[in-house]
């Protein structure tokens, strides 16, 4: 359940707690406030959750005969035109009342404001009736079922669906069959079906066949015409503004932090200056001879001819970094010599 | 000595603007760092894929991100509580029956003078923080101290005030020539006597003229609000903008110096 569903107001009636029938009556009052005279509604609407939709729930269908057991028309047997689930009532052929219709809602060929309008008869005020013809005498009698009982199921070919069998309660031999539908469903021969139906040949005709999944079924260029590539909901990459907006400002540095940074930068600069000032030059002859002596003394100690051979091989390898450094040294020396010459 | 201490704190804090959440702090404030929500400080760039980034705010945040915003006893975000929270204890009757009770920190309403902002600020302050402010030598000094404990115990309100104070100090350091307040000094030495908004106004006609379709002014002003002063000046320089009306001129500088001498 959503949060909003659980939300109630302190000074407002909680409609969830009101009985649905009470809402129906209140709504009826509201609806009749602006209704035309003689066209007021008298029956409250049934909430959708309580409406009956299946024939076995209702017990009757359009085309059945009904015996009116209450009201001014009591005792008459009439044909049911329509069941109205929202009022839980039926429209009967003989139960009508004179209504005054405004001109804009006149039917075709209507010449007067007065119109015989079918009245809703609640389901509780009618009983199912059935006509019975005596086999020998041909005399017509009516059976009125006080209560109904549904038993078993059979497939009704006229309605094209499964329906229960209808019996008068406590009289298992008296079955009242369901009436034939006014407009036979799926009857290919009926006039109405012919009007609205598509030919079976047309319906089954294949006009397009997918040849391959590798190719799109429509040209690629059409995709952009069908979809909006510029939709703001399809923006997939951050703009410069968006990227910047997402960054909160930085806290400015305090005096102590600035002082520390300045000191550190100064130290680093000093270090770098020291390093940078150190000249890259060739080693002096004294140092060179010293290193040479050291190396010679080390090498002379080696007895193993294989190791000596290995060291010989190592010294033959040209190291690119070493060559580059040598080049730098040469450049530095030549640069020093040039001002001297001038 | 205090200066040395602050230097020491900086060194241990590795100088990041957003201190790490797991940093050690005084034991009595452990709850402050224990229950903080981890702030997402990912840096985004233009052209990045939007998918997975989350909601993009319509405006830039006014404050720097505060790592230690309290999620409990939230009144501490609205004043200077110095890390004090509700504590629990017992009431004890004569028969020594103990019942649970809480103790709230001693909070008072105060007007504290800020030297940098040049105003008195109405605040809810704990008496403990009042003592610390006196010891540090004023509200501004209290707010701008850089120890990790101070940052954690400042609270959201303190963090906001700290930002304002540091900004005001930065602004105060910029020169003032005989009533002409400098807002920004460009690396090439130009001293700007107008605010950023006026440079945006000045830039608009150039950009509008440059564009084939034209530029919506409101949109331009909104999107330029995130540019820095330096970027705006650079853009104007590219259009050969005449800066004489928006920068301090030599004669104005000389006149103000003369007046100072007099």
HADDOCK unambig.tbl for C-alpha pairs under 7 A between the chains (distance, minus, plus):
assign (segid A and resid 236 and name CA) (segid B and resid 49 and name CA) 5.72 0.50 0.50
assign (segid A and resid 236 and name CA) (segid B and resid 50 and name CA) 5.26 0.50 0.50
assign (segid A and resid 236 and name CA) (segid B and resid 51 and name CA) 6.88 0.50 0.50
assign (segid A and resid 237 and name CA) (segid B and resid 47 and name CA) 5.08 0.50 0.50
assign (segid A and resid 237 and name CA) (segid B and resid 48 and name CA) 5.27 0.50 0.50
assign (segid A and resid 237 and name CA) (segid B and resid 49 and name CA) 4.43 0.50 0.50
assign (segid A and resid 237 and name CA) (segid B and resid 50 and name CA) 5.09 0.50 0.50
assign (segid A and resid 238 and name CA) (segid B and resid 46 and name CA) 5.03 0.50 0.50
assign (segid A and resid 238 and name CA) (segid B and resid 47 and name CA) 5.05 0.50 0.50
assign (segid A and resid 238 and name CA) (segid B and resid 48 and name CA) 5.31 0.50 0.50
assign (segid A and resid 238 and name CA) (segid B and resid 49 and name CA) 6.27 0.50 0.50
assign (segid A and resid 238 and name CA) (segid B and resid 50 and name CA) 5.79 0.50 0.50
assign (segid A and resid 239 and name CA) (segid B and resid 46 and name CA) 4.98 0.50 0.50
assign (segid A and resid 239 and name CA) (segid B and resid 47 and name CA) 6.21 0.50 0.50
assign (segid A and resid 240 and name CA) (segid B and resid 46 and name CA) 4.58 0.50 0.50
assign (segid A and resid 241 and name CA) (segid B and resid 223 and name CA) 5.89 0.50 0.50
assign (segid A and resid 241 and name CA) (segid B and resid 226 and name CA) 6.93 0.50 0.50
assign (segid A and resid 242 and name CA) (segid B and resid 56 and name CA) 6.94 0.50 0.50
assign (segid A and resid 243 and name CA) (segid B and resid 44 and name CA) 5.37 0.50 0.50
assign (segid A and resid 243 and name CA) (segid B and resid 45 and name CA) 5.18 0.50 0.50
assign (segid A and resid 243 and name CA) (segid B and resid 46 and name CA) 5.46 0.50 0.50
assign (segid A and resid 244 and name CA) (segid B and resid 226 and name CA) 6.49 0.50 0.50
assign (segid A and resid 245 and name CA) (segid B and resid 57 and name CA) 6.82 0.50 0.50
assign (segid A and resid 245 and name CA) (segid B and resid 59 and name CA) 5.98 0.50 0.50
assign (segid A and resid 245 and name CA) (segid B and resid 60 and name CA) 4.40 0.50 0.50
assign (segid A and resid 245 and name CA) (segid B and resid 226 and name CA) 6.89 0.50 0.50
assign (segid A and resid 246 and name CA) (segid B and resid 56 and name CA) 6.61 0.50 0.50
assign (segid A and resid 246 and name CA) (segid B and resid 57 and name CA) 6.50 0.50 0.50
assign (segid A and resid 246 and name CA) (segid B and resid 60 and name CA) 6.34 0.50 0.50
assign (segid A and resid 247 and name CA) (segid B and resid 60 and name CA) 6.90 0.50 0.50
assign (segid A and resid 248 and name CA) (segid B and resid 60 and name CA) 6.37 0.50 0.50
assign (segid A and resid 248 and name CA) (segid B and resid 61 and name CA) 5.09 0.50 0.50
assign (segid A and resid 248 and name CA) (segid B and resid 63 and name CA) 6.53 0.50 0.50
assign (segid A and resid 248 and name CA) (segid B and resid 64 and name CA) 5.26 0.50 0.50
assign (segid A and resid 248 and name CA) (segid B and resid 65 and name CA) 6.35 0.50 0.50
assign (segid A and resid 249 and name CA) (segid B and resid 63 and name CA) 6.22 0.50 0.50
assign (segid A and resid 249 and name CA) (segid B and resid 64 and name CA) 4.91 0.50 0.50
assign (segid A and resid 250 and name CA) (segid B and resid 64 and name CA) 5.32 0.50 0.50
assign (segid A and resid 251 and name CA) (segid B and resid 17 and name CA) 6.76 0.50 0.50
assign (segid A and resid 251 and name CA) (segid B and resid 64 and name CA) 5.75 0.50 0.50
assign (segid A and resid 251 and name CA) (segid B and resid 163 and name CA) 6.15 0.50 0.50
assign (segid A and resid 252 and name CA) (segid B and resid 166 and name CA) 6.07 0.50 0.50
assign (segid A and resid 252 and name CA) (segid B and resid 167 and name CA) 6.77 0.50 0.50
assign (segid A and resid 254 and name CA) (segid B and resid 144 and name CA) 6.48 0.50 0.50
assign (segid A and resid 254 and name CA) (segid B and resid 166 and name CA) 6.80 0.50 0.50
assign (segid A and resid 256 and name CA) (segid B and resid 6 and name CA) 6.81 0.50 0.50
assign (segid A and resid 256 and name CA) (segid B and resid 7 and name CA) 6.74 0.50 0.50
assign (segid A and resid 257 and name CA) (segid B and resid 10 and name CA) 6.95 0.50 0.50
assign (segid A and resid 260 and name CA) (segid B and resid 7 and name CA) 6.66 0.50 0.50
